[in-house]
């Protein structure tokens, strides 16, 4: 007799818990045994007695928290079945960042898949997402609204390169989250033929070196030297999002402020952050890919975690799929919790935590006075009401 999904996985104050295996997945508080989907700090915290994760995620946690981040660690080989208590566990690529994985749990003829964060778009810095057929699928919904349809990532990178070519006298300062997004932008720039040094804020250095040590070709990435900032006309500089608004960025030659994030699809948010050249580059699935993934898993039941939960639950129910929101606390969106959990190093600015609703964009484009704004073909988001809240479908 098949077990019920709630026999396999339940919700606790610490996070999702498997009683048959006596472990939590991405717990928000220290626990006895934690299975970690990926290295972002809203999913991977220190202080657990035991941690199981992919080799890359364990390395990332070691860099971020120190080698003693857990009492003990166990490396999970991708696609290999492991017996944990009375359940079988398997880690499968999630396509989010280096080392990211979904966790599938099987017992009594029922399979539950916890996706963590995931994306379906191409990313040269991590393994692509793999669909895992299952009975119950637990999905994020960071961009779980129909207004979010991410453009071609390579096209966004070409906008940056076009701007660099147009303004060789200006430095281009790109805000990007330190784990995953920054390295993806670097790798995409290299694939588009950019062979000049890509300068890094000091906060990017250790994780970028980790990516390089994993064989990911990022080219020459020198650290910005404070006294040399005035000489970096025409250069591309990558820094934490907070630093694009900080005094740190103003010391470069006539800087063009850029921000690589899925939230740059919302022009009001870009304007609030003072972004001249928004780059819509997300490490999360957009609406279409969320819906496609749910269909492809064949799941008859879907649990929706952090993000725009209600809209995706509504979509599932209208398509005959049983669904419910989990309303889990402690998880961020597109790296915003990541910034809050890792305060800037000395000399950095501080990123404000913004987890509010999507705001109504103005009729004009962000950075309309920037010649590359003419290259932006995506229309303003639709379906937003006058209060600035995006309507659920």
SEMARMAR-561757 format. One line per field, with one value per residue (C-alpha): residue number from 1; residue in three letters; chain; y, x, z. Coordinates in steps of 0.02 Angstrom, whole numbers, plus 32768, in hexadecimal, padded with zeros to 4 digits. Example, Ala and Ser with C-alpha at 12.3 -4.5 7.8 and 13.67 -1.06 7.14 Angstrom:
// residues 2
n = [1_2]
res = [ALA_SER]
chain = [A_A]
c2 = [7F1F_7FCB]
c1 = [8267_82AC]
c3 = [8186_8165]
END
This chain:
// residues 393
n = [1_2_3_4_5_6_7_8_9_10_11_12_13_14_15_16_17_18_19_20_21_22_23_24_25_26_27_28_29_30_31_32_33_34_35_36_37_38_39_40_41_42_43_44_45_46_47_48_49_50_51_52_53_54_55_56_57_58_59_60_61_62_63_64_65_66_67_68_69_70_71_72_73_74_75_76_77_78_79_80_81_82_83_84_85_86_87_88_89_90_91_92_93_94_95_96_97_98_99_100_101_102_103_104_105_106_107_108_109_110_111_112_113_114_115_116_117_118_119_120_121_122_123_124_125_126_127_128_129_130_131_132_133_134_135_136_137_138_139_140_141_142_143_144_145_146_147_148_149_150_151_152_153_154_155_156_157_158_159_160_161_162_163_164_165_166_167_168_169_170_171_172_173_174_175_176_177_178_179_180_181_182_183_184_185_186_187_188_189_190_191_192_193_194_195_196_197_198_199_200_201_202_203_204_205_206_207_208_209_210_211_212_213_214_215_216_217_218_219_220_221_222_223_224_225_226_227_228_229_230_231_232_233_234_235_236_237_238_239_240_241_242_243_244_245_246_247_248_249_250_251_252_253_254_255_256_257_258_259_260_261_262_263_264_265_266_267_268_269_270_271_272_273_274_275_276_277_278_279_280_281_282_283_284_285_286_287_288_289_290_291_292_293_294_295_296_297_298_299_300_301_302_303_304_305_306_307_308_309_310_311_312_313_314_315_316_317_318_319_320_321_322_323_324_325_326_327_328_329_330_331_332_333_334_335_336_337_338_339_340_341_342_343_344_345_346_347_348_349_350_351_352_353_354_355_356_357_358_359_360_361_362_363_364_365_366_367_368_369_370_371_372_373_374_375_376_377_378_379_380_381_382_383_384_385_386_387_388_389_390_391_392_393]
res = [UNK_UNK_UNK_UNK_UNK_UNK_UNK_UNK_UNK_UNK_UNK_UNK_UNK_UNK_UNK_UNK_UNK_UNK_UNK_UNK_UNK_UNK_UNK_UNK_UNK_UNK_UNK_UNK_UNK_UNK_UNK_UNK_UNK_UNK_UNK_UNK_UNK_UNK_UNK_UNK_UNK_UNK_UNK_UNK_UNK_UNK_UNK_UNK_UNK_UNK_UNK_UNK_UNK_UNK_UNK_UNK_UNK_UNK_UNK_UNK_UNK_UNK_UNK_UNK_UNK_UNK_UNK_UNK_UNK_UNK_UNK_UNK_UNK_UNK_UNK_UNK_UNK_UNK_UNK_UNK_UNK_UNK_UNK_UNK_UNK_UNK_UNK_UNK_UNK_UNK_UNK_UNK_UNK_UNK_UNK_UNK_UNK_UNK_UNK_UNK_UNK_UNK_UNK_UNK_UNK_UNK_UNK_UNK_UNK_UNK_UNK_UNK_UNK_UNK_UNK_UNK_UNK_UNK_UNK_UNK_UNK_UNK_UNK_UNK_UNK_UNK_UNK_UNK_UNK_UNK_UNK_UNK_UNK_UNK_UNK_UNK_UNK_UNK_UNK_UNK_UNK_UNK_UNK_UNK_UNK_UNK_UNK_UNK_UNK_UNK_UNK_UNK_UNK_UNK_UNK_UNK_UNK_UNK_UNK_UNK_UNK_UNK_UNK_UNK_UNK_UNK_UNK_UNK_UNK_UNK_UNK_UNK_UNK_UNK_UNK_UNK_UNK_UNK_UNK_UNK_UNK_UNK_UNK_UNK_UNK_UNK_UNK_UNK_UNK_UNK_UNK_UNK_UNK_UNK_UNK_UNK_UNK_UNK_UNK_UNK_UNK_UNK_UNK_UNK_UNK_UNK_UNK_UNK_UNK_UNK_UNK_UNK_UNK_UNK_UNK_UNK_UNK_UNK_UNK_UNK_UNK_UNK_UNK_UNK_UNK_UNK_UNK_UNK_UNK_UNK_UNK_UNK_UNK_UNK_UNK_UNK_UNK_UNK_UNK_UNK_UNK_UNK_UNK_UNK_UNK_UNK_UNK_UNK_UNK_UNK_UNK_UNK_UNK_UNK_UNK_UNK_UNK_UNK_UNK_UNK_UNK_UNK_UNK_UNK_UNK_UNK_UNK_UNK_UNK_UNK_UNK_UNK_UNK_UNK_UNK_UNK_UNK_UNK_UNK_UNK_UNK_UNK_UNK_UNK_UNK_UNK_UNK_UNK_UNK_UNK_UNK_UNK_UNK_UNK_UNK_UNK_UNK_UNK_UNK_UNK_UNK_UNK_UNK_UNK_UNK_UNK_UNK_UNK_UNK_UNK_UNK_UNK_UNK_UNK_UNK_UNK_UNK_UNK_UNK_UNK_UNK_UNK_UNK_UNK_UNK_UNK_UNK_UNK_UNK_UNK_UNK_UNK_UNK_UNK_UNK_UNK_UNK_UNK_UNK_UNK_UNK_UNK_UNK_UNK_UNK_UNK_UNK_UNK_UNK_UNK_UNK_UNK_UNK_UNK_UNK_UNK_UNK_UNK_UNK_UNK_UNK_UNK_UNK_UNK_UNK_UNK_UNK_UNK_UNK_UNK_UNK_UNK_UNK_UNK_UNK_UNK_UNK_UNK_UNK_UNK_UNK_UNK_UNK_UNK_UNK_UNK_UNK_UNK_UNK_UNK_UNK_UNK_UNK]
chain = [A_A_A_A_A_A_A_A_A_A_A_A_A_A_A_A_A_A_A_A_A_A_A_A_A_A_A_A_A_A_A_A_A_A_A_A_A_A_A_A_A_A_A_A_A_A_A_A_A_A_A_A_A_A_A_A_A_A_A_A_A_A_A_A_A_A_A_A_A_A_A_A_A_A_A_A_A_A_A_A_A_A_A_A_A_A_A_A_A_A_A_A_A_A_A_A_A_A_A_A_A_A_A_A_A_A_A_A_A_A_A_A_A_A_A_A_A_A_A_A_A_A_A_A_A_A_A_A_A_A_A_A_A_A_A_A_A_A_A_A_A_A_A_A_A_A_A_A_A_A_A_A_A_A_A_A_A_A_A_A_A_A_A_A_A_A_A_A_A_A_A_A_A_A_A_A_A_A_A_A_A_A_A_A_A_A_A_A_A_A_A_A_A_A_A_A_A_A_A_A_A_A_A_A_A_A_A_A_A_A_A_A_A_A_A_A_A_A_A_A_A_A_A_A_A_A_A_A_A_A_A_A_A_A_A_A_A_A_A_A_A_A_A_A_A_A_A_A_A_A_A_A_A_A_A_A_A_A_A_A_A_A_A_A_A_A_A_A_A_A_A_A_A_A_A_A_A_A_A_A_A_A_A_A_A_A_A_A_A_A_A_A_A_A_A_A_A_A_A_A_A_A_A_A_A_A_A_A_A_A_A_A_A_A_A_A_A_A_A_A_A_A_A_A_A_A_A_A_A_A_A_A_A_A_A_A_A_A_A_A_A_A_A_A_A_A_A_A_A_A_A_A_A_A_A_A_A_A_A_A_A_A_A_A_A_A_A_A_A_A_A_A_A_A_A_A_A_A_A_A_A_A_A_A_A_A_A_A_A_A_A_A_A]
c2 = [8000_80A9_8124_81CF_8264_82A4_81FE_8226_82E1_8359_8411_8445_84EB_84B7_8493_83F8_8359_82A2_823A_8194_81CE_8243_82D4_8385_83D2_8483_84A3_8557_8528_84B0_83FA_834D_831D_8393_836F_840E_8435_84C1_853E_85DE_8613_8610_8554_8526_855A_852A_84D5_8430_8393_8338_8378_8317_8376_836D_8381_8430_846A_8429_848A_8528_8517_84FF_85A0_8603_85C1_8570_84B8_8495_84CE_8427_839B_8322_8322_82A0_82B8_8289_824B_8288_8207_8186_8137_813E_80EA_8163_8114_80C6_812E_8132_81DC_821A_82C0_82FB_839C_8435_84AF_853E_8559_84EF_844F_8470_83D6_839B_831B_8289_821D_8172_80FD_8086_80A2_8160_81DD_8291_830C_83AA_841B_84A1_8531_8506_854B_8501_8584_855E_8581_8559_8558_84C7_8426_843A_8411_835D_8332_82AD_8257_8255_824B_82EC_837F_840C_84A6_8556_85E8_867B_86B7_865C_86DC_86E1_878D_873E_86F9_8708_8741_86E9_86F7_8707_879A_87F0_87D3_881A_88B9_88CC_88B3_892C_89B0_8993_89AB_8A4B_8A96_8A64_8AF7_8AB6_8A26_89AC_8979_88DA_88AC_87EE_8776_872C_8675_863B_86DA_8730_8697_8678_8729_8714_866F_86B5_874B_86D4_866D_870D_872D_87AD_878D_8824_8816_8815_8875_8837_8885_882D_87D8_8775_8733_8692_8648_8675_861A_8583_8582_858A_84F9_8494_84AC_8539_85AF_8661_86AF_8737_877E_87F5_8843_88FD_8961_89FD_8A6F_8A30_8A4B_8AEE_8A95_8A14_8A73_89F5_8967_88F0_88E5_8869_888F_8867_88BC_892F_8977_89BF_8A42_8A55_8AD4_8A44_8A49_8B05_8B04_8AB5_8B1D_8B59_8AAE_8A5C_8A03_8958_88D0_8819_87D4_878C_881D_8894_885E_88D5_8980_89DA_896E_8997_8A50_8A49_89FC_8A81_8A01_8A4E_89AB_891F_886E_87F0_8758_86E0_8640_860F_85CA_8643_8624_85BB_854D_8534_84F7_848D_843A_840D_83BD_835C_8311_82C1_82E9_82D9_8349_83E9_8449_84FC_854D_85FC_867D_86A1_8605_8629_8648_85A3_8544_858F_8559_84A7_8495_84D5_844D_83C2_83B8_83B7_8446_84A8_8536_8515_85CA_85A0_8629_8646_8636_86C7_86F7_870A_871E_87A9_873C_870A_87BD_87D4_8735_875E_8811_886E_8865_88FE_898B_8948_8994_893E_88F7_8922_888C_88A3_881B_8887_8872_889A_8951_899E_89D0_8A7D_8A92_8AC4_8A4A_8A47_8A9B_8AEA_8B69_8ADA_8AB0_89F5_8A06_8A06_8953_891A_88C6_887B_88D5_8915_8894_887B_8850_88C6_8926_89DC_89B4_8968_88B6_8835_87E2_8727_86D0]
c1 = [8000_8045_806D_801B_8088_8076_80BB_815B_816B_8120_8134_8186_81C6_8274_8237_8207_8223_8227_81F7_821F_82D1_82E0_8326_82F6_830C_8355_8326_8323_8362_83EB_83B1_83F6_8400_83EB_83E3_8412_83DA_8457_84CF_8467_845F_83A2_83AC_8458_8477_8501_84F0_849D_84DF_84E8_84DA_84C2_84D7_8531_85EE_85E3_8562_85CD_8660_85F8_85BE_8672_86A7_8617_8610_86B8_86E4_8690_85E4_8598_85C0_85D6_85B8_858A_859F_8508_8536_84BB_843A_8479_83F6_841D_83C2_839F_833A_82A0_82A4_830A_8355_839B_83EA_83CB_8408_839A_83F0_83ED_84A5_8542_851B_8460_83F2_8340_8324_82B1_8270_8221_81C7_8134_811D_8111_8192_819C_8213_824F_8291_82E4_8302_8311_8315_8301_8367_8417_84A4_855A_858A_851F_84CD_8423_837F_8343_828B_8267_81BD_8164_80C0_80DA_8140_8176_819C_81D7_8174_81EC_81AE_8109_809D_8070_80C1_816B_81AD_8269_82BB_834D_83E0_8461_8401_840D_84CA_84DA_8481_850C_8592_853A_853B_85F4_8618_85AF_85FF_86B8_86D9_8661_8675_85E2_85BB_8551_84F6_84E8_84D3_8577_8549_850E_84D3_857D_85D5_854B_855B_8617_8606_8584_85F3_8681_8610_85DD_8695_86C2_8779_87A7_87C1_871F_873F_86F8_86C4_8721_8680_867C_872D_8725_868B_86CB_876D_8708_86AA_874F_8793_86FD_8736_86C1_871B_8702_87A1_8804_87A6_8815_87D9_87B5_883F_87F7_8880_886B_87AF_87C4_8826_87A0_8749_86F6_8706_867F_867B_860F_85DD_8556_84B0_84C2_8563_8516_84C3_8556_85E2_8653_8609_8614_86D1_86D1_86D4_8621_85D9_8546_84E4_84A2_8449_8437_8397_82EF_82A3_82E4_824C_81EF_8229_81EE_8263_82F3_82CD_82C6_8373_83B8_83E0_840A_8419_83A9_83DD_8350_83B9_8369_83A2_82EC_8269_81EB_812F_8133_81C0_816F_80D0_8130_8195_80FB_80AD_814B_815E_80B2_8090_7FDC_7FFF_8066_809F_80D6_815A_81A3_8170_80CA_8078_7FBF_7FCC_8024_7FAD_7F1C_7F6C_7F83_7ECF_7E8B_7EF2_7EB2_7F4A_7F32_7F99_7FB5_8027_80A1_80BC_816B_81D0_828A_82A7_82D3_82B8_833E_83C8_837C_8380_842D_8469_8416_8460_8510_8533_85AD_8666_86C2_86AE_860F_8563_84CA_843E_838E_831C_8289_8208_8171_80F9_811F_8106_80B0_8137_8134_8103_81B3_8244_82C8_8364_8306_8393_840E_8422_841F_836E_8339_8378_82F9_8269_8209_8164_8138_80EA_8030_7FA9_7FDE_7F58_7F60_7F9B_8039_800A_800F_7F67_7F5D_7F1D]
c3 = [8000_7FCB_8053_8059_8030_80E3_8123_80C5_80DD_815B_8184_8228_826E_8235_8183_8120_8185_8153_81EC_8198_8177_820D_81A8_8173_80C6_80C2_8179_81B5_8263_829C_829A_82B7_81FE_8168_80AE_8050_7F9E_7F78_7FC3_7FCE_8082_808F_806B_80AE_8162_81D8_8281_8251_82A4_81FC_8149_80A7_8003_7F5D_7F61_7F16_7F94_8023_7FDC_7FCE_8081_80B8_8061_80A8_815A_8179_8170_8217_81DA_8212_828B_81F9_813E_80BB_8001_7F97_7EEA_7E67_7E2E_7EAB_7F1D_7FD6_8065_80F2_817C_812B_808B_7FEC_7FC3_7F1E_7EEB_7E38_7DE1_7DFB_7D85_7E04_7E33_7E3F_7E9F_7EAC_7EB5_7ECC_7F55_7F30_7FBE_7F9F_8014_8006_7F4C_7F5A_7F1D_7F5B_7F07_7F5E_7ED4_7F3E_7EC5_7E0D_7D5E_7CB0_7C52_7C14_7C8D_7C64_7D1D_7D5C_7D24_7CCF_7D26_7D15_7D23_7DA7_7D92_7E3A_7E97_7EFA_7EBB_7F2F_7EC9_7EEB_7EA1_7EA8_7DFF_7E08_7DAC_7CF3_7CE1_7CFC_7C58_7C55_7BB2_7B5E_7BD6_7B4D_7B06_7BAF_7BB3_7B04_7B41_7BC0_7B3B_7AC5_7B4E_7B70_7AB7_7AB2_7B4C_7B52_7BC7_7C4D_7CC8_7CCE_7D81_7D84_7E24_7E32_7EC3_7EFD_7EE9_7E40_7DE9_7DE6_7DA0_7D21_7CDF_7CD0_7C74_7BFC_7BD8_7BAC_7B3B_7AE1_7ABA_7B40_7B67_7BD1_7C8D_7CF1_7D91_7E35_7ED9_7F66_7FA0_7EFC_7F04_7F6A_7F17_7E6A_7E90_7ECA_7E24_7DC6_7E2C_7DF1_7D3E_7D0C_7C94_7CD2_7C8D_7CE1_7D78_7DDA_7E7B_7E73_7EC6_7F17_7ED9_7E26_7E14_7DB5_7D2D_7D02_7C75_7C00_7C7D_7CBC_7D7A_7DDA_7E8D_7F0E_7EE5_7F7B_7F38_7E99_7F08_7F7E_7F7F_7F47_7E96_7E81_7E7A_7DCD_7D2D_7D0A_7D3D_7CE5_7D6D_7D3A_7D9D_7D66_7DB3_7D83_7DE4_7D5F_7CFB_7D6F_7D37_7DD3_7E3B_7DC7_7DD2_7E91_7E94_7E1E_7D97_7CF0_7C90_7CD4_7CA2_7CB4_7CE5_7D60_7DB2_7DD2_7D5B_7D14_7D0C_7C6E_7CAC_7D56_7D02_7C84_7D0C_7D72_7CD9_7CAE_7D5B_7D49_7E00_7E39_7ECE_7ED9_7F73_7F52_7FC1_7FC4_7F44_7EED_7F33_7F17_7E5D_7E3C_7EAE_7E4B_7DA7_7DE8_7E23_7D7D_7D27_7D96_7E07_7EC2_7F0B_7FA9_7FE5_8071_80A8_80E3_8136_812E_8073_8002_7F4D_7EC8_7F48_7FB3_804E_8015_8027_80D0_8117_80DD_8115_80A4_80C4_8101_8084_8037_803E_8084_801B_8055_8067_7FF2_7FF3_7FCB_7F3C_7E87_7E64_7DCE_7D51_7D05_7C51_7C22_7C1F_7CA6_7C66_7BD4_7BC3_7BA8_7AEE_7B11_7B53_7A9E_7A96_7B17_7ABE_7B51_7B76_7C23_7C97_7C80_7CFD_7D86_7DE4_7E13_7EC3_7E7D_7EAA_7E21_7E0B_7E1D_7D81]
END
